[in-house]
């Protein structure tokens, strides 16, 4: 019985090894390898990059994508795009106040009870571009643009996935059938085998995405003079979305170092105490 199971396992392993290359062609390509300033235990957000990324989100992405979990005051928190140590309370940060005033949020008139629009304050969250899901789908060909608050953490490959999607649009290879509302992206999850008329062993990687290429070179003008190439814009907005998803990343790392230092010190004290208590005892 054991020999029979061993033979079956060996055959299954051989078939997997043979089929591996063919199966690997289905689905999305792995995300591009990108270096981020916030990688590793000592990594930190690049404030200039976060400011550029915010501008890309504000001028491009916010037309369709919400950030319902992010407040304007978060922009001025420590580690944020517009943090200024002169304003430990981010609600007092003049730059944050100026950004908030550029938005209007829904509110209720206290005297009449009527629905009104008022300038946002630092305490408000980023308003959604559409009043409801139905309106969002109607404006995007039936597709629902995802909220970007936690997008960088919701994807297994993190901000590299967002960067790869933005820069991964390509002309569909001959033999790939697609609707006019669809766009081919090599880094989008999907299985194109049912849309492919070519050889089955050459199914192209990637999938379809409803969103047209959202960013192009020089679509924004960076205040610090950084050239607004497609690659730069994609990196900056991906870094900004990583910050939006984990704004306390730097504090978490600092806390981790403090805990490790405490554990090392505690271990040393414990060892010294052990040696002192049991120094006259045989082991």
N, C-alpha and C positions, 0 to 999 in steps of 0.2 A: 504494500500500500504506500509506504514512504517513498519507495523507488518511483512508483507511478506519479506521485505528487511532484517529485523532483523533476521528472521528465516534463510534466505539464508546465511547471514553473520555468524551466529552461526554454521551452518552446515559446511561451508567452513573452519571456524576456527578449528572445531573438526577434519575434514579430514586432515588438515595441521598438527595438533598435532599428529594424529595417524601415518601419513606418514613420519613425521619428522625423526625418528630414521632410517628408511629404506633409505631415501634420503641422510641422513648424511653420509652413507657409500660410496656414489659415490663421486668422486673427490679426491683431495689431502688432506692429513692430515694437520692440522694447523702446522705452523712452530714451531720448538722447542724453548723453552724459554731459551734464552741466555742472560747473563749479559754482557753488553759492557761498557767500561770505558767512552765512549763518550755519554752515555745516560743522560737525564735530563738537566736542565738549567745550572748546574755547571760541566757537563761532559767534558772531554778532551780526545783527542787521546793519546794512550799509544805509545810513539815513538818507544820503543823497539819492541812492537807488530807490528807496521807498517813496521819496517825493516824486521822482520821475514816474514810478509805477502808479502812484495815485493819480497823476495827471492823465496817464493813459486810460485808467479806469474811468475817471471823471468825464473825459472827452469822447471816449469810444464805448467802453463796455457798459456804462451805466444807462445807456439808451435802451438796453434790453435786460440786463442782469441787475438784480437787487442785491443788497447786502443788509438784510433785515436784522442781523444780530450785532451790527457794528454801530456804535454811537459816534457822533462827531467828536466828542471829547476824547475818545480813544486815540484820535490822531495826535493829540498832544501828550499822551501818557509816556512814561519813560520807555525808551526803546522804539517809540512810534515815529512816524514820518516828520512830525513837526514839534517834537519834544524840545522844550527850552527850560533849562534848569532854573531860570528866573521865575518860572511859573509852575511850581510844584503841583498846584491845583490846575489841571488842564482846562477846567471851565473858564479860567481867567486868561488863558492863552489868546492873545489878540489875533493870531493867525487862524486859530481854530474858530474863533468867533466870526471872522471874515468869511471863512469857507462855509460855515453853517448858514450865514445870511444869503448865500447864493442859491439856497434851496428853499422850497416851500413845502410845508407839511400840513396835513389835514388836521383840523381842530374844530371845536365847538364854541360858538359865541356864548359867553357866560350870561349875557343879558337876554338874547333872543332865542338861544338854543339852536340857531341855524348852523349848518355846516359851513365852515370857512376855510380859507387857506391863509397861513401866516408864515413869516420868515422863520426858519428853523433856528434853534439855539443849540449850544454845545451838548445839552442834555438829550436832544432828540436823536433818533436813529436815522440812518440813511433811508430816505423814502423810496418805495418801490416805483419803477417806471410805469407800471400798469395797475389799475385799480383792483383787478382780480385775475384769477387764472384764465378765465374765458377770454378776457381782453388780451392777455399775453399770448395765448395760442392763436387768436385771430390775427394778431399783428406779425406772427412768425410762421405762417403757413401750417398751423396746427401743432407745431413743436413748442414745448414749454422751456424757455431759457432757465437754467438752474440758478438758484440763489448762490452767490459767490462767497458768502460769509465763511463757510467751512470747506469750500471746494478743494483747496490744496491739501487738506487732511483727509478728505473723503476719497481721494484717489490714491491707490496703492503706491504709485510712483511719485506722489507729491507734486511739488511745483514743476518738476521736470516733465510730468505728464501734460500740464497746461502749456508749458513752453513748446513741447513737441507737437501738440495739437495745432497751436497757432502757426507754427512754421512747417507743418506737415502736409499742407494741401498740395496736391499734384494733379496733373492732367490724368484722367482715367485711361488706363491702358486699353488698346483696341480689343474688343471682345467682351467688355464689361458693360452690361446693360444697367442704366440708371435713369431715374425720373429727372425732369428738368429742375425740380426743387431740391434735389440731392447733390451733395458735393463729396468727392472722393478724398479721403484723408488716410494716409498710411499708418497713422498712429491711433486711429479710432477703432475701438473694439467692435468686432463684427465678423461674420463669416460670409464671404462673397461667393461661395461655391454655387449657390442657386442662381446667381446673376451672371455667372461666367460661362461664356460659350467656347472658350479655348480648352486646351488639354487640362484634365482634372489635376494633374500633378503640378500645374503651373498657376494655380489660383493666386491672384495677387494678394499681398498682405493689406491689412487695414479694413476700413468699413466706410459706411456712408454717414454723413452728418448734415443736419438740416441747415446749420449756420454757415453762411458764406464766409470766405476769408475775412475775419473781422478787422485786421490791421494791415496796413501797408506802409512802406517806408515814407518818412516825413509826414505822417498823418498828424503828429503833434510836434510842437516846438518846445524842447526842454529849456527850462530857465537857466540851467547851468552851462548851456552851450554844447552839451553832449550830442553828437550826431544821432539823429533819430532814424537809424536803420531798422529794418524789420526785426533783425536779431536782437538789437538793443531794446526795442519797445517790448518785445515778447519776454525777454529776461526780466525787465524791470517790473512789468505788470504781474508776472508770475511770482517774483519776490514779494511784491506788495500783497498779493493774495495769500501768500504763506504767512506774512505778518498778521493779516486780518484773521486767519484761522487760528493762529497761536501767538497773540500779542504779548504774552508773558514768557516767551521762550527764553529770553536772556535771564530773567529773574529765576526761572526754573533751573537753569544751568548753575547759576550762582548758589542757589539753595542746595543743589546736589553736591557742589564742592564743599560747602559748609558741613553737610552731613557726613561726607567722606572724611573730612578733617577731624570731626568729632569722633567718628568710629576708630580712626587710627590712634588718636590720643587716648581714647578709652581702652583700646587694646593694649597700649603700652603700659598704662596704669594698672590694668588687670594683670599683666605679666609680672610687673615689678612687685605687686602685692602678693602674687602667688609665690614668687621666689622668697620673699621675706617671711611669709607665714610658714612655709614648708622647708626653710633652709636647714633646719636641724633634723629633718626626717629623711630616712633612706627611701630611695625610689626603686 
